[in-house]
Amino acid sequence: MTNVYADELVFEDEKQTEYIIQKKDYDFTKNQLKTKDKIVVKFEGEILEVSPAKFKKIINIEKERE
């Protein structure tokens, strides 16, 4: 499940762990994401924190291809 808000992107992985990515950390607005979109987050390094998510470096966030 993905929820898109003005300042943050909230999503769950397959284990239902919730992640929050704040717009100040990665500008996801150019991706035209909508609530309930399935997404793929590409990143380098490890996940440092979960909520709000802290990734070493986010490379891209995109809609999952069906």
ZAGUTOR-209695 format. One record per residue (C-alpha): residue number from 1; x, y, z; residue in one letter. Coordinates in nm, 2 decimals. Each point is the difference from the previous one (the first is absolute). Layout:
<pts>
PT num   east  north     up residuo
PT NUM      X      Y      Z       A
...
</pts>
This chain:
<pts>
PT num   east  north     up residuo
PT   1   0.00   0.00   0.00       M
PT   2   0.13   0.34  -0.09       T
PT   3  -0.13   0.34   0.12       N
PT   4   0.12   0.32  -0.16       V
PT   5  -0.02   0.33   0.20       Y
PT   6   0.14   0.34  -0.08       A
PT   7   0.31  -0.04   0.22       D
PT   8   0.04  -0.38   0.03       E
PT   9  -0.04  -0.33  -0.17       L
PT  10  -0.11  -0.29   0.22       V
PT  11   0.02  -0.36  -0.12       F
PT  12   0.03  -0.36   0.12       E
PT  13   0.22  -0.28  -0.12       D
PT  14  -0.11  -0.37  -0.04       E
PT  15   0.06  -0.05   0.37       K
PT  16  -0.24   0.29   0.08       Q
PT  17   0.29   0.21   0.14       T
PT  18  -0.11   0.36  -0.04       E
PT  19   0.25   0.25  -0.15       Y
PT  20  -0.03   0.38  -0.02       I
PT  21   0.20   0.20  -0.24       I
PT  22  -0.01   0.37   0.05       Q
PT  23   0.00   0.24  -0.30       K
PT  24   0.30   0.19   0.15       K
PT  25   0.20  -0.33  -0.03       D
PT  26  -0.12  -0.09  -0.36       Y
PT  27  -0.23   0.21  -0.22       D
PT  28  -0.25  -0.26  -0.11       F
PT  29  -0.25   0.25  -0.15       T
PT  30   0.15  -0.03  -0.35       K
PT  31  -0.10  -0.37  -0.01       N
PT  32  -0.37   0.08   0.00       Q
PT  33  -0.07  -0.27   0.27       L
PT  34  -0.35  -0.06   0.13       K
PT  35  -0.14  -0.17   0.31       T
PT  36  -0.01  -0.38  -0.05       K
PT  37   0.27   0.00  -0.27       D
PT  38   0.24  -0.28   0.03       K
PT  39   0.35   0.14   0.01       I
PT  40   0.36  -0.10  -0.03       V
PT  41   0.27   0.18   0.20       V
PT  42   0.35  -0.03  -0.13       K
PT  43   0.27   0.09   0.25       F
PT  44   0.37  -0.04   0.08       E
PT  45   0.12  -0.13   0.33       G
PT  46  -0.22  -0.12   0.28       E
PT  47  -0.32   0.13   0.16       I
PT  48   0.12   0.20   0.30       L
PT  49  -0.34   0.06   0.16       E
PT  50  -0.35  -0.11  -0.09       V
PT  51  -0.25   0.27   0.11       S
PT  52   0.08   0.25  -0.13       P
PT  53   0.21  -0.20  -0.24       A
PT  54   0.37   0.10  -0.02       K
PT  55   0.18  -0.15  -0.30       F
PT  56   0.36   0.06  -0.06       K
PT  57  -0.08   0.13  -0.35       K
PT  58  -0.33  -0.03  -0.19       I
PT  59   0.06  -0.04  -0.37       I
PT  60  -0.35  -0.01  -0.13       N
PT  61  -0.37  -0.06   0.09       I
PT  62  -0.23  -0.12  -0.27       E
PT  63  -0.33  -0.17  -0.06       K
PT  64   0.02  -0.38  -0.02       E
PT  65  -0.05  -0.12  -0.35       R
PT  66  -0.29  -0.24  -0.03       E
</pts>
